[in-house]
Amino acid sequence: MSGKDGRWVIWPAYIDAEKSRSQGRAVSKRDAVEKPTVDEILVAALQMGLKAEVEKDKHYPKEWWEKPGRVLISKKGPKTALVKEIAVRIKRRRG
């Protein structure tokens, strides 16, 4: 959750329906999606008109043994609202 450079860090775990809140899910189960990817997060952020950058070889701190990657997104509003909107857009895009 870096705030020093004007960008939010968004991990796939934040919107993963298979994760619990203690494992890092930041949205409700209803809004979460199964196995989100950094590419899906990137597309959703770009659709929202945000500057976004993918870092594929990053480890999620709570699951350091995996490398799901992360997305750095320009700050625009509260992080929780941003994460929820990304999840909703991914869900809508999947159909």
Backbone hydrogen bonds, N-H to C=O, Kabsch-Sander energy under -0.5 kcal/mol:
donor,donor_aa,acceptor,acceptor_aa,energy
6,G,3,G,-0.7
8,W,73,I,-3.6
10,I,8,W,-0.6
10,I,71,V,-3.0
11,W,9,V,-0.6
14,Y,11,W,-1.6
15,I,12,P,-1.6
16,D,13,A,-0.7
17,A,15,I,-0.5
17,A,33,V,-2.9
19,K,16,D,-1.6
23,Q,20,S,-0.5
24,G,21,R,-1.4
25,R,20,S,-2.2
26,A,14,Y,-2.7
27,V,14,Y,-1.0
31,D,28,S,-0.6
32,A,28,S,-1.5
33,V,15,I,-3.1
41,I,37,T,-2.0
42,L,38,V,-2.5
43,V,39,D,-2.3
44,A,40,E,-2.3
45,A,41,I,-2.4
46,L,42,L,-2.5
47,Q,43,V,-2.3
48,M,44,A,-1.3
49,G,46,L,-1.5
50,L,45,A,-2.3
53,E,72,L,-2.1
55,E,70,R,-2.9
58,K,55,E,-0.8
60,Y,63,E,-0.5
60,Y,66,E,-0.6
63,E,60,Y,-1.7
64,W,61,P,-0.7
66,E,63,E,-2.1
69,G,58,K,-2.0
70,R,55,E,-2.1
71,V,10,I,-2.4
72,L,53,E,-3.1
73,I,8,W,-2.7
73,I,71,V,-0.6
74,S,51,K,-2.5
75,K,6,G,-2.2
82,L,78,P,-1.9
83,V,79,K,-2.8
84,K,80,T,-2.1
85,E,81,A,-2.2
86,I,82,L,-2.1
87,A,83,V,-2.2
88,V,84,K,-2.4
89,R,85,E,-2.3
90,I,86,I,-2.3
91,K,87,A,-2.4
92,R,88,V,-2.5
93,R,89,R,-2.3
94,R,90,I,-2.1
95,G,91,K,-0.9
